[in-house]
Amino acid sequence: MKNGSLRKVFPLFLFLFLISLFLFLIDNFGWLKGVRGVIQRPFLVLERPVYSIFQYSNSTIKQLTDQSQGQQIIELQTQLRQLAIDQNQLTTCLEENEHLKKLLGAPLPSKWKFKMARVVGVTEKMRIDLGSRDGVKEEMTVVAENIYVGQVVSVGERDSLVQLPNDPNSKIPVAVKQSGLSGIHAKGLLIGQFGGKLVLDRVLQEEDIRQGDLVVTSGEEGYLPDLVIGQIKEVLSGTAEIYQQAIILPLIDYSSLRFVFLVIS
Amino acid sequence: MKPYLILIPIFFLALLQGAFLKLNLVLLIVLFWAAFRPPKEVILVAFVSGLLLDLAKGMPLGLSSLLLLIACYLLLLYRRRFDSLHPVFLPISVFLISNIYYLIFNSYWYWLESLILALLALGMRYLLVFFIGRVDKGQIKLQ
């Protein structure tokens, strides 16, 4: 290729570069929300069936590859999830009961309100079909079956992006609860890892965490409290380390969700 | 006008990327285009592909266009200095550019995804050479 041909396209490159920059800036300031919402609508409409087909084919492949045990595993996973939720609810009820006994007459915390959203896609982040016109705001919590799904990190006119716990940029302050016992046993930081893994970090060595313990949001740094995230799969304790780590198994497969709930207040 | 039909598969790939696909195949196609096609066409395809990708993924409008334009312009510059048909030119370019792209978008290096893209680029390059060879031998006739 001759030097001249690249020089010839430089004005075009510069023009399109400036247009892109202009679009990026005005979109960042939120001045493009209305127009963007209209242009984006067909994309949302088309992506929904694409995602549904993906979910359907994904589950079909899973069933085909392990047809004999597949159903049983799904049932057991559902049971396990339900048990974990029940256990957490029971523990919370016990704690609340204790608190209420002590703080009789004190005002109860306001009830959370939910808004149902449809999942449009899940890649690095989850995309839902509710946006600013539906009252969605950044840092809103997204849940499913009392399980923490993520936090809204970007809001468009008609859609929003949700950061999942397994996102490499996600750092959630969490608490560890032991099976059958009330109260918090350890505190730590749940960090998303490359490849969708979840690691519990910053747990002091003297704190006793075990396989099967529940990991819930601690309610710090703007996160809503007591939402289940997962269970400890393996404790990685090194005696020379200040903190101990653990691998966490999420209670839910984020890519299998079709509907989620936004906590709007 | 025909070369711009590449935007149709790019549109569908953008939809897949918006729904579930983590691999940035749009980036791969655009870089592949940049390695072999005329500069004007490359620049226009990069700009439109970026807009499509941003709309499909719900990202800030113009960000992908900016990155794709810069990536393509760099590739256009370097393809003058190196042989763009050399087996390692495209895979290395794809690997480096996709890593930077992922870093800007996700604040994280995605080595594995970039490596897969680079291998795909290598495969596509061999397919192209095979196809050109067939055309030369007259086994495939282009209109």
Interface residues (C-beta under 8 A of the other chain):
Chain A: M1 N3 S5 L6 K8 V9 L12 F13 L16 F17 I19 S20 L21 F22 L23 F24 L25 D27 N28 L32 R36 I39 Q40 F43 L46 E47 V50 Y51 F54 V120 G121 V122 T123 E124 R127 S154 G156 D159 S160 L161 P168 N169 F194 G195 S255
Chain B: L15 L16 Q17 G18 A19 F20 L21 K22 P38 P39 K40 I43 L44 A46 F47 G50 L51 L55 A56 K57 G58 M59 P60 L61 G62 L63 S65 L66 L69 I70 Y73 L76 L77 R79 R80 F105 N106 S107 Y108 Y110 L112
